[in-house]
Amino acid sequence: MNSVDDATTDMTARDGAGLPLVGIRVVDFTQALAGPNATMMLGPGSGCHQVEPPRGDDTRHWGPPFAGADSTYFMSVNRNKCSVTLAIAGGGTRLEVVRGQPGPDRVEES
């Protein structure tokens, strides 16, 4: 899952200085439109990490149109983020995942 990640890393490194949310950690479990759009707005300068299931976010496959392997819809509401995949097995919860992170400032879920 590189197309969004690479662009996000480049943009944050280039433009991160001076943005109001620099240093704020956001863990994003949202899907579809409203949640990803909201966390996208938190993304510039913040450490916004979108957590996806191992198959990837369903919206990656909503298309056409596509830009490489990802739908342009997915890319339009998930820019400014780093994507990570996570398999929660054995009855684990998203709260347990967040507790394992060093101090997220905001957790979003939809």
C-alpha positions in Angstrom: 0.0 0.0 0.0 2.4 2.6 -1.2 0.7 5.1 -3.4 -0.9 7.1 -0.6 1.9 6.5 1.9 4.7 7.7 -0.3 2.9 10.9 -1.3 2.0 11.5 2.3 5.5 11.1 3.6 6.9 13.4 0.9 4.3 16.1 1.6 4.6 16.0 5.4 8.4 16.2 5.2 8.3 19.1 2.8 5.5 21.1 4.3 5.2 20.0 8.0 7.1 22.9 9.6 4.8 25.6 10.9 1.5 23.7 10.6 -0.8 24.0 13.6 -1.1 20.2 14.3 2.6 19.3 14.1 3.3 16.7 16.8 -0.4 15.7 17.3 -0.9 11.9 16.9 -4.1 10.7 15.3 -5.2 7.1 15.0 -7.8 6.7 12.3 -10.1 3.7 12.2 -12.7 5.4 9.9 -14.1 4.2 6.6 -16.1 5.4 3.7 -16.5 9.2 3.5 -17.3 11.3 6.6 -14.6 9.9 8.9 -11.7 9.8 6.4 -12.6 13.3 5.2 -12.5 14.6 8.8 -9.2 12.9 9.6 -7.7 14.0 6.2 -8.2 17.6 7.4 -6.2 16.8 10.5 -3.5 15.2 8.4 -1.2 18.0 7.3 1.6 18.2 9.8 0.0 15.7 12.2 1.0 12.1 12.6 -2.3 10.7 11.2 -2.2 6.9 10.9 -5.1 5.2 9.1 -5.5 1.6 10.4 -6.8 -0.8 7.7 -7.7 -4.5 7.8 -5.1 -6.8 6.1 -7.1 -6.7 2.8 -6.9 -2.9 2.8 -9.7 -0.3 3.1 -12.7 -1.3 1.0 -12.6 2.1 -0.7 -9.2 1.3 -2.3 -11.2 -0.8 -4.7 -14.1 1.6 -5.4 -13.7 2.5 -9.0 -13.1 3.3 -11.8 -11.3 5.6 -12.0 -8.1 4.3 -10.5 -4.7 5.8 -10.1 -2.4 2.8 -10.1 -3.9 0.1 -7.8 -5.9 2.5 -5.7 -9.2 4.2 -6.5 -9.1 8.0 -6.9 -11.9 8.1 -4.4 -9.7 6.5 -1.7 -6.8 8.7 -2.5 -9.0 11.9 -2.4 -10.2 11.3 1.2 -7.0 9.7 2.6 -4.3 12.1 1.6 -2.0 13.4 4.3 -2.0 10.1 6.1 0.2 7.1 6.6 -1.6 3.7 6.2 -0.9 0.7 8.3 -2.6 -2.7 8.2 -3.7 -4.6 11.3 -5.3 -7.9 11.9 -7.2 -8.0 15.2 -7.6 -11.7 16.2 -8.8 -13.6 19.2 -11.5 -11.1 20.3 -9.1 -8.1 20.5 -10.5 -4.7 20.2 -9.4 -1.4 18.6 -9.2 0.1 22.1 -6.5 -2.4 23.0 -4.6 -1.5 19.8 -4.7 2.2 20.7 -3.5 1.5 24.3 -0.5 -0.2 22.8 0.5 3.1 21.0 2.6 5.7 22.8 0.1 8.4 23.5 -2.2 9.1 20.6 -3.8 12.5 21.0 -6.9 11.7 19.1 -8.7 8.5 18.0 -11.3 8.5 15.3 -13.7 5.7 14.5 -16.8 5.5 12.3 
